[in-house]
Amino acid sequence: MVSQTSASGHLPGYPPAPVDPGQLAEALRPFGESRMLPRAAYTDPAVFEWERRNFLGGGWMCVARGAQLPAPGAQLAVDIGSGGMLLTRAGDGMVHAFANTCRHRGHELLPCGSSATGKAIVCPYHNWAYELSGELRGAPGFRDAPGFDPAAWPLRQVPAVEWHGLVFIDGSGGAAGPLPLAALGEIVAPYEPERLVTVAEHSYDAAANWKILTENYHECYHCPAIHPELCRVSPPRSGENYASSGSWIGGWMSLRDGAATMSLDGHSDGVPLRGLSEEELRTVAYVAVFPNVLLSLHPDYVMTHRLVPLAADRTLIECTWAFAPEALERPGFDPAYAVDFWDLTNRQDWAACESVQRGLTSPLASPGPMAPDEDAVYAFVTTVARGYLGHRVTELLEPAAR
């Protein structure tokens, strides 16, 4: 689809969110002077509904892993917050995304969360059938119907991109422009996530706003207090943040001497990912793709968190661990060294985030300042605040102040 632009050449923005502009101005002050987002950003159902329509359903959003559509004919139904979508992998290997609604009477083509395999998409209500690329293939009883043109009734399609093993769709139908991750792709490419094999998956149901989870991910200021295991293998104040555009934010941290990766004792039961530099073999990169992906790049595995916001105070987290194919071929390979470490760390994080959520329910809660180590949190907060004021997050921005 052709991206829509305004007369000035800029991508169209969002409608303003129901958030106090004065409090957003405080969040947008220079780093060191600014405040966190207002309390309503984390607790108000009206703000969450705005986010569902705009941040989650009105632009690029990760909805699946490419491995969930393993071969031509694969079909997967997902919920993007503003309605159901149907993903397919067509015969040419390309991924397509459609509104999960039959053009006849609106029946779901697949129940949300389910998958199927077939040479066509078939509505279970009246057996209307569609090609995997969306064209109407057959409509029982309409063959000789006067004036009926099958070409006029394809599935409603939205842009879809498979990027390093992740599937993104633009729920706006093209208004968000191209996927703005070229600079991040240069960081991610050496790890070859699309080549790796997912061997472990955990789902977590956190009683916290999705933004609290992302803010927590963006700083290790909290690590000495709640992550003693992490601090033993990675210095909490090591590393730097990347200059980023607003559509993604992140940085890297070092491994301690003697540690090969992030595990409870620093050892690795996998193999180093091929093609990594000496520096990449001694660091772990943590990047968040707005709005709902947290990508952790290790010397020997890639961990991905996909956030599925369910309510202002509830988020489903789908966490996966992927390793090199060569690691799986090693006798006795067990991913537990990585999975157990991060399952423990994840649960420590979710407990802290849930406590933040409970604290913010107090009517006396007010936006606090950010510590010098929370510059990546500042980049995220200002990205959200600009979005609330109508600026499209996926538009390329100048790097936030450091």
C-alpha positions as CSV (number, residue, x, y, z in Angstrom):
1,M,0.0,0.0,0.0
2,V,1.1,3.6,-0.6
3,S,1.8,5.5,2.6
4,Q,-0.4,8.5,3.2
5,T,1.3,11.9,3.8
6,S,0.0,15.4,4.5
7,A,0.4,18.3,2.1
8,S,3.6,19.2,3.9
9,G,5.1,15.8,3.3
10,H,4.9,14.7,6.9
11,L,3.1,11.6,8.1
12,P,-0.3,12.3,9.7
13,G,-0.3,12.5,13.4
14,Y,-2.5,11.1,16.1
15,P,-5.5,12.9,17.7
16,P,-4.5,14.3,21.1
17,A,-4.7,11.9,24.0
18,P,-6.9,12.6,27.1
19,V,-3.9,13.6,29.1
20,D,-3.2,17.0,30.7
21,P,-0.9,18.9,28.3
22,G,0.6,20.9,31.2
23,Q,1.9,17.6,32.8
24,L,3.2,16.4,29.4
25,A,5.1,19.7,29.1
26,E,6.8,18.7,32.4
27,A,7.8,15.3,30.9
28,L,9.2,17.0,27.8
29,R,11.6,19.4,29.7
30,P,15.3,18.8,29.2
31,F,16.8,15.7,30.8
32,G,17.6,16.5,34.4
33,E,14.7,18.8,34.7
34,S,11.8,16.7,33.5
35,R,9.3,14.5,35.3
36,M,7.8,11.1,34.5
37,L,4.5,10.8,32.7
38,P,1.4,11.8,34.6
39,R,-0.4,9.3,36.7
40,A,-3.3,9.0,34.3
41,A,-0.9,7.6,31.6
42,Y,-0.7,4.4,33.7
43,T,-4.1,4.2,35.4
44,D,-6.8,5.8,33.3
45,P,-8.8,3.4,31.1
46,A,-9.6,6.3,28.7
47,V,-5.9,6.8,28.1
48,F,-5.4,3.1,27.6
49,E,-8.3,3.0,25.0
50,W,-6.6,5.9,23.2
51,E,-3.3,3.9,23.1
52,R,-5.2,0.8,21.8
53,R,-6.5,2.9,18.9
54,N,-3.4,4.8,18.1
55,F,-0.1,3.4,19.5
56,L,-1.2,-0.2,19.2
57,G,-3.7,-0.2,16.4
58,G,-2.7,2.9,14.5
59,G,0.8,2.2,13.4
60,W,3.5,-0.5,13.2
61,M,3.2,-3.2,15.9
62,C,4.8,-6.6,16.3
63,V,2.1,-9.2,16.2
64,A,4.0,-12.5,15.9
65,R,7.2,-14.3,15.2
66,G,7.9,-15.4,11.7
67,A,8.4,-19.0,13.0
68,Q,4.7,-19.0,13.9
69,L,4.0,-19.0,10.1
70,P,6.5,-21.7,9.3
71,A,5.6,-22.5,5.6
72,P,3.3,-21.4,2.8
73,G,-0.3,-22.1,3.8
74,A,0.2,-21.1,7.4
75,Q,-2.5,-18.9,8.9
76,L,-2.6,-17.2,12.3
77,A,-5.3,-15.0,13.9
78,V,-4.1,-12.3,16.3
79,D,-5.7,-9.4,18.3
80,I,-4.0,-6.0,17.8
81,G,-6.2,-4.1,20.3
82,S,-8.2,-2.4,17.6
83,G,-9.6,-5.6,16.1
84,G,-8.6,-9.0,14.9
85,M,-6.0,-9.6,12.2
86,L,-5.3,-12.7,10.1
87,L,-1.7,-13.4,9.1
88,T,-0.8,-15.8,6.2
89,R,2.3,-17.0,4.5
90,A,1.6,-17.1,0.8
91,G,3.2,-19.5,-1.8
92,D,6.0,-17.0,-2.5
93,G,6.9,-17.0,1.2
94,M,5.7,-13.5,1.8
95,V,3.6,-12.7,4.9
96,H,0.3,-10.9,4.5
97,A,-2.1,-9.4,7.0
98,F,-5.8,-8.9,6.7
99,A,-8.7,-7.8,8.8
100,N,-10.0,-11.1,10.4
101,T,-13.4,-10.6,8.9
102,C,-15.1,-12.3,6.0
103,R,-16.3,-9.8,3.3
104,H,-19.7,-11.6,3.2
105,R,-21.2,-11.2,6.7
106,G,-18.2,-10.4,8.8
107,H,-17.6,-13.8,10.4
108,E,-14.1,-14.3,11.8
109,L,-12.0,-16.3,9.4
110,L,-10.2,-17.9,12.3
111,P,-10.8,-17.6,16.1
112,C,-8.4,-15.2,17.7
113,G,-5.3,-17.0,18.9
114,S,-5.7,-20.0,16.7
115,S,-3.8,-21.2,13.7
116,A,-4.5,-23.3,10.6
117,T,-2.8,-24.6,7.4
118,G,-4.3,-24.7,4.0
119,K,-4.1,-23.7,0.4
120,A,-6.9,-21.2,0.9
121,I,-8.5,-19.1,3.6
122,V,-12.0,-20.5,4.1
123,C,-14.7,-18.7,6.2
124,P,-16.4,-21.3,8.4
125,Y,-19.8,-19.6,8.2
126,H,-20.7,-19.7,4.4
127,N,-17.5,-21.2,2.9
128,W,-16.3,-18.1,1.1
129,A,-12.7,-18.9,0.2
130,Y,-9.8,-16.5,-0.4
131,E,-6.3,-16.9,-1.8
132,L,-3.5,-16.6,0.8
133,S,-2.8,-13.2,-0.8
134,G,-6.3,-12.1,-0.1
135,E,-8.2,-12.3,-3.4
136,L,-11.7,-13.9,-3.3
137,R,-11.4,-17.4,-4.7
138,G,-14.9,-18.6,-4.4
139,A,-18.3,-17.6,-3.1
140,P,-20.9,-20.4,-3.1
141,G,-24.1,-19.4,-4.9
142,F,-22.7,-16.3,-6.5
143,R,-21.2,-17.8,-9.6
144,D,-24.1,-16.6,-11.8
145,A,-25.3,-13.7,-9.6
146,P,-25.9,-10.7,-11.8
147,G,-23.4,-7.9,-11.3
148,F,-21.3,-9.9,-8.8
149,D,-17.6,-9.3,-9.4
150,P,-15.2,-11.4,-7.2
151,A,-12.4,-8.9,-7.8
152,A,-14.4,-6.3,-5.8
153,W,-14.4,-8.4,-2.6
154,P,-10.9,-9.2,-1.5
155,L,-9.9,-9.3,2.1
156,R,-9.1,-5.9,3.7
157,Q,-5.3,-5.9,3.7
158,V,-2.8,-3.8,5.8
159,P,0.9,-3.6,5.3
160,A,3.0,-6.4,6.8
161,V,6.8,-6.8,7.1
162,E,8.9,-9.7,8.4
163,W,11.9,-8.1,10.1
164,H,14.7,-10.3,11.5
165,G,12.2,-13.0,12.5
166,L,9.5,-10.7,13.8
167,V,6.2,-9.9,12.0
168,F,5.1,-6.3,12.1
169,I,1.8,-4.9,10.7
170,D,0.6,-1.3,10.3
171,G,-2.9,-1.3,11.7
172,S,-3.4,2.2,10.2
173,G,-3.5,0.7,6.7
174,G,-0.3,2.5,5.6
175,A,-0.5,5.9,7.3
176,A,2.6,5.1,9.4
177,G,4.9,5.0,6.4
178,P,7.7,2.4,6.1
179,L,8.9,0.4,9.1
180,P,11.4,2.8,10.6
181,L,14.0,0.4,11.9
182,A,16.9,0.7,9.4
183,A,19.4,1.9,12.0
184,L,18.4,-0.8,14.5
185,G,18.7,-3.4,11.8
186,E,22.4,-2.7,11.6
187,I,22.7,-3.5,15.3
188,V,20.5,-6.6,15.2
189,A,21.7,-8.2,11.9
190,P,24.9,-9.8,13.2
191,Y,22.8,-11.9,15.7
192,E,20.7,-13.3,12.8
193,P,17.5,-13.8,14.9
194,E,15.7,-15.1,11.8
195,R,18.2,-18.0,11.6
196,L,18.0,-19.0,15.3
197,V,15.7,-21.7,16.7
198,T,13.2,-20.9,19.4
199,V,13.4,-23.7,22.0
200,A,11.7,-22.2,25.1
201,E,8.7,-20.0,25.6
202,H,7.2,-18.5,28.8
203,S,4.0,-16.4,29.2
204,Y,3.6,-14.0,32.1
205,D,0.5,-12.1,33.1
206,A,1.6,-8.9,34.8
207,A,-0.8,-6.6,36.8
208,A,1.0,-3.6,35.4
209,N,0.7,-1.0,32.6
210,W,2.8,-1.9,29.5
211,K,4.7,1.4,29.8
212,I,5.9,0.6,33.3
213,L,7.3,-2.7,32.0
214,T,9.2,-0.9,29.2
215,E,10.5,1.8,31.5
216,N,11.8,-0.8,33.9
217,Y,13.6,-2.5,30.9
218,H,15.3,0.7,30.0
219,E,17.4,1.1,33.2
220,C,19.6,-0.8,35.6
221,Y,19.3,1.8,38.3
222,H,17.1,-0.8,40.1
223,C,19.4,-3.7,39.5
224,P,21.5,-3.6,42.8
225,A,18.3,-3.6,44.8
226,I,16.4,-6.4,43.1
227,H,18.7,-8.3,40.8
228,P,21.7,-9.7,42.8
229,E,22.1,-12.6,40.3
230,L,22.3,-10.2,37.3
231,C,24.8,-7.9,39.1
232,R,27.1,-10.9,39.6
233,V,27.5,-11.4,35.8
234,S,27.0,-7.9,34.4
235,P,28.1,-4.6,36.1
236,P,24.8,-2.6,36.5
237,R,26.4,0.7,35.5
238,S,28.3,-0.6,32.5
239,G,27.6,0.2,28.9
240,E,26.0,3.1,27.0
241,N,22.8,3.9,25.2
242,Y,22.4,4.1,21.4
243,A,21.4,7.3,19.7
244,S,17.9,6.4,18.4
245,S,15.0,7.8,16.5
246,G,12.1,7.4,19.0
247,S,10.7,4.3,17.2
248,W,13.3,2.2,19.1
249,I,15.4,2.9,22.1
250,G,18.2,0.9,23.8
251,G,21.8,0.3,24.8
252,W,24.3,-2.3,25.8
253,M,25.9,-3.6,29.0
254,S,29.1,-5.5,29.6
255,L,29.7,-9.0,30.9
256,R,32.1,-9.3,33.9
257,D,35.5,-10.9,33.4
258,G,35.0,-14.7,33.4
259,A,31.3,-14.6,32.4
260,A,30.5,-15.9,28.9
261,T,26.8,-14.9,28.9
262,M,23.9,-14.0,31.2
263,S,23.3,-17.1,33.3
264,L,23.3,-17.7,37.1
265,D,27.0,-18.3,37.1
266,G,28.0,-16.7,33.8
267,H,28.6,-20.0,32.0
268,S,27.1,-20.9,28.6
269,D,25.8,-24.3,27.5
270,G,25.2,-23.0,24.0
271,V,27.6,-21.8,21.3
272,P,28.6,-18.2,20.4
273,L,26.5,-16.8,17.6
274,R,28.5,-16.8,14.4
275,G,29.6,-13.5,12.9
276,L,29.7,-11.5,16.2
277,S,32.6,-9.2,16.8
278,E,34.9,-9.5,19.9
279,E,33.0,-6.6,21.4
280,E,29.6,-8.2,20.8
281,L,30.8,-11.4,22.4
282,R,31.5,-9.4,25.6
283,T,28.3,-7.4,25.7
284,V,24.5,-7.8,25.9
285,A,22.3,-5.4,23.9
286,Y,18.9,-4.4,25.1
287,V,16.6,-2.6,22.7
288,A,12.9,-1.8,22.7
289,V,10.9,-1.4,19.5
290,F,7.9,0.9,20.1
291,P,5.4,0.0,21.2
292,N,5.7,-3.7,22.2
293,V,9.0,-5.5,21.7
294,L,11.9,-5.9,24.1
295,L,14.8,-7.5,22.3
296,S,17.8,-8.8,24.3
297,L,20.8,-9.8,22.2
298,H,23.3,-12.1,24.0
299,P,26.6,-13.6,22.7
300,D,24.9,-17.0,22.4
301,Y,21.1,-16.5,22.3
302,V,18.4,-13.9,21.7
303,M,15.6,-13.4,24.1
304,T,12.4,-11.6,22.9
305,H,9.6,-10.2,25.0
306,R,6.4,-9.3,23.1
307,L,4.1,-7.2,25.2
308,V,0.3,-7.6,24.7
309,P,-1.4,-4.8,26.6
310,L,-4.8,-6.0,27.9
311,A,-5.9,-3.1,30.1
312,A,-4.4,-0.1,31.8
313,D,-3.2,-2.3,34.6
314,R,-2.6,-5.6,32.9
315,T,-0.1,-6.8,30.3
316,L,0.5,-10.3,28.9
317,I,4.2,-10.9,28.2
318,E,5.3,-13.6,25.7
319,C,9.0,-14.4,26.3
320,T,11.0,-16.6,23.9
321,W,14.6,-17.8,23.9
322,A,16.3,-18.7,20.5
323,F,19.6,-20.3,20.0
324,A,21.9,-21.2,17.1
325,P,21.0,-24.4,15.2
326,E,24.5,-25.7,16.0
327,A,23.8,-25.4,19.7
328,L,20.8,-27.7,19.4
329,E,23.0,-30.3,17.7
330,R,25.3,-30.6,20.8
331,P,24.8,-33.7,22.8
332,G,22.8,-32.9,26.0
333,F,22.1,-29.3,25.0
334,D,19.8,-27.7,27.6
335,P,18.6,-24.1,27.3
336,A,17.9,-23.9,31.1
337,Y,21.1,-22.0,31.8
338,A,19.6,-19.0,30.0
339,V,15.9,-19.7,30.6
340,D,16.2,-20.2,34.4
341,F,18.3,-17.0,34.8
342,W,15.9,-14.8,32.9
343,D,12.8,-16.4,34.4
344,L,14.0,-15.5,37.8
345,T,15.0,-12.0,36.6
346,N,11.7,-11.5,34.8
347,R,9.7,-12.4,37.9
348,Q,11.8,-10.0,40.0
349,D,11.0,-7.3,37.4
350,W,7.3,-8.0,37.1
351,A,6.9,-7.9,40.9
352,A,8.5,-4.5,41.0
353,C,6.4,-3.2,38.1
354,E,3.2,-4.5,39.8
355,S,4.2,-2.6,42.9
356,V,4.7,0.6,40.9
357,Q,1.2,0.1,39.4
358,R,-0.3,-0.3,42.8
359,G,1.6,2.8,44.1
360,L,0.3,4.9,41.1
361,T,-3.3,4.1,42.0
362,S,-3.0,6.4,45.0
363,P,-4.5,9.8,44.2
364,L,-1.5,11.3,46.0
365,A,0.9,9.9,43.5
366,S,2.6,12.5,41.3
367,P,5.3,12.3,38.5
368,G,8.8,12.0,39.9
369,P,12.2,13.0,38.5
370,M,14.6,10.8,36.7
371,A,18.1,9.8,37.9
372,P,21.2,10.4,35.8
373,D,21.2,6.7,34.9
374,E,17.7,6.8,33.5
375,D,18.4,8.6,30.2
376,A,16.9,5.8,28.2
377,V,13.8,6.0,30.3
378,Y,13.7,9.7,29.4
379,A,13.9,8.9,25.7
380,F,10.9,6.5,26.1
381,V,8.9,8.9,28.2
382,T,9.4,11.8,25.8
383,T,8.5,9.5,22.9
384,V,5.2,8.7,24.6
385,A,4.5,12.3,25.6
386,R,5.1,13.5,22.0
387,G,2.7,10.8,20.8
388,Y,0.0,11.9,23.3
389,L,0.4,15.4,21.9
390,G,-0.2,14.1,18.3
391,H,3.2,13.4,17.0
392,R,3.4,10.0,15.2
393,V,6.0,7.9,17.1
394,T,7.2,6.0,14.0
395,E,8.2,9.3,12.3
396,L,12.0,9.7,12.5
397,L,13.0,12.1,15.2
398,E,16.2,13.7,16.4
399,P,17.8,11.6,19.2
400,A,16.5,12.6,22.6
401,A,18.7,14.7,24.8
402,R,21.2,12.7,26.9
